[in-house]
Amino acid sequence: MSDMFRLRLVFALLMSLLMSSMMSGWVTWLNIGLHPDFLSRWRYAFMAAWPAAFTVVMVCGPLVHGASQRLAVRLRRG
């Protein structure tokens, strides 16, 4: 496994973990508030979201990275 691919995997793992936990927690809170079973519902939502988020980061990450670079160059030029 190349170093670049290993870096991409670790990045996707960490980014998807962060985004899935924050977004599933936020949406669960918006839907039910601080209900007594909030943590179990959050855990369920997170477990459903994390594989999807990881896949999206792995597949779309390079595309978004390239688009971000092009946009940054255009913004720098004015």
Contacts in CASP RR format, 6 or more apart in sequence:
PFRMAT RR
TARGET T0000
AUTHOR 0000-0000-0000
METHOD contacts of the structure
MODEL  1
MSDMFRLRLVFALLMSLLMSSMMSGWVTWLNIGLHPDFLSRWRYAFMAAW
PAAFTVVMVCGPLVHGASQRLAVRLRRG
8 58 0 8 1.000
8 62 0 8 1.000
9 58 0 8 1.000
11 57 0 8 1.000
12 54 0 8 1.000
12 57 0 8 1.000
12 58 0 8 1.000
12 61 0 8 1.000
13 54 0 8 1.000
15 53 0 8 1.000
15 57 0 8 1.000
16 50 0 8 1.000
16 53 0 8 1.000
16 54 0 8 1.000
16 56 0 8 1.000
16 57 0 8 1.000
17 50 0 8 1.000
19 53 0 8 1.000
20 46 0 8 1.000
20 49 0 8 1.000
20 50 0 8 1.000
20 53 0 8 1.000
21 46 0 8 1.000
23 49 0 8 1.000
24 42 0 8 1.000
24 45 0 8 1.000
24 46 0 8 1.000
24 48 0 8 1.000
24 49 0 8 1.000
25 42 0 8 1.000
25 45 0 8 1.000
25 46 0 8 1.000
27 45 0 8 1.000
28 38 0 8 1.000
28 41 0 8 1.000
28 42 0 8 1.000
28 45 0 8 1.000
29 38 0 8 1.000
32 38 0 8 1.000
32 41 0 8 1.000
35 41 0 8 1.000
END
